[in-house]
Amino acid sequence: MSAKYGLEFAEREPKQLKATMKSDTTQLPLVIGITGHRNLRAEDEGVLRRLLHEFFSDMQEEYSHTPLMLISPLAEGADRITAQVALESGIELIVPLPMPVRLYERDFESWESLGEFRALLKRAKHVFELPLMAGTFESDVEQYGSHRDEQYALVGAYVARHCQILVALWDGVPSKLVGSTAQVVEFKIHGIPSAYAHQSPLDIVESGPVYHILTPRNSTLTIPIYSLTTTWIYPETDNQNEAEFQRIFRRIDGFNADCALHSTTLSAEKPKSKSYVLPPEIMDSMPESLSMNLDRYATADVLAGLYQKRTLTIQMWLFVLVFIVVSAQVGSYILTGNPWILLTYIIGLSAAYTGYLWAHRGEFEIKYLDYRALAEGMRIQLFWQIAGINHNIAEHYMRKQKGDLDWIRDAVITWSIPLGEYSHGDFQNKDSLATRMQLIGKHWIDDQCTYFIKSAHRDSNKLKILKLWGNFFFFCRTCFSYY
């Protein structure tokens, strides 16, 4: 409990059956989702396992700094085969359940199937139950029917929304059945209906790629000759193609690479970054999920500051070198024939261009702006959690900035797993809520207001100084040109 605010943090998670945290929670995983048929042919299992191993291996090799994570509801068939292969490949398993586990287990009639399900649950990193659809009660999903199908559609929507790549062990046959594999593929490619996701109809549709393994069902009478082949399916939009998604995945991998590269700086600077958001006595009383979000904010904040310094340093030296080059050029008019003037001009121009290439290749300014946006997103998510707002910030943050900033929204969604939009703070009484609002007002709203007021004065003074220097150099340039 905080001595200053008297806060008692208590979280209510989505009936989390198991939750263990990674030692390094600041890494951004590449999240793989799975959907597929339950009634697979026994003779196809070996080939499917090989194809899945190859897929995971390719992803691990392509994005070597990024851990993979699999989301699987562990239904029979495709879900479990993929989960087993993922665990064999050292990939963490996340299990969202479509309904209370005691009801979900009724899907598995044989003791062998039930034992397999429970064994995989024990090996999962996180296991949690999604809430029932609005107006649905446990008694409604005890029997097979439309309510139970809606829960399967809900968990399919969760998988599609929270994964960057959806693996589909699917026969490719369209279906209108609620909760079917075809519907989950449709969710990923064309977007999730508002019934299963918090999304305004005015927003750009959230979609992503599907890695399709053409997989016949056990009941299929005619097996196509091209069965068990793989292909990528991408959303049919102008700005979402293979290159665009690969760029997003590379951004995630680049963030993880920067975390590893600057680990010493992060260890030294993150405590200071955290203290700017919340005082130590508050941090000490926070539950682990809030502490993780604060740590992730600090990681992005420190990296943003590091690349901001590099960007400003490069800009300063470019201005200095350009000044030297221009001075050398002006001097060449006065001291015609002096070879040192020409040499100074060439050296200065070469150094300026080299510095520009270094900054451009290192993407210093892009990383500074991206990591700053990620940090601010996590700051908002942190205070929303403290306030008890039951929404994922990704559903409201930079909704119109598709393309270059998509990876930031993906990062916020990824860091919300397994809690996602289904977890929020639980308040014991009105006084607890009031004290939380007091904390938010002081350490978020007031701090941000103070920061921007100081920044405005600082930037105004800098502008005055730059104008003075600009006028001075313009005067000097005019005088040199005259003589």
Buried (B, 14 or more C-beta within 10 A) or exposed (E): EBEEBEBBBEBBBBBBBEBEEEEEBBBBBBBBBBBBBBEBBEEBEEBBBEBBBEBBEEBBEEBEBBBBBBBBBBBBBBBBBBBBBBBEBEBBBBBBBBBBBEBBBBBBEEEEBBEBBEEBBEEBBBBBBBEBBEEBEEEBBBEEEEBBBBBBBBBBBBBBBBBBBBBBBBBBEEBEEBBBBBBBBBBBBBBBEEEBBBBEEEBBBBBBBBBBBBBBBEEBEEEEEEBBEEEEBBBEBEEBBEEBBEBBBBBBBBBBBBBEEBEEEBEEBBEEBBEBBBBEEBBEBBEEBBBBBBBBBBBBBBBBBBBBEBBEEBBEBBEBBEBBBBBBBBBBEEEEEEEEBBEBBEBBBEBBEEBBEEBEEBBBBBBBBBBBBBBBBBBBBBBBBBBBBBEBBBBBBBBEEBEBBBBBBBBBBBBBBBBBBBBBBEBEEEEBBEBBBEBBEEBBEEBEEEEEEEEEEEEEEEEEEEEEEEEEEEEBEEEBEEE
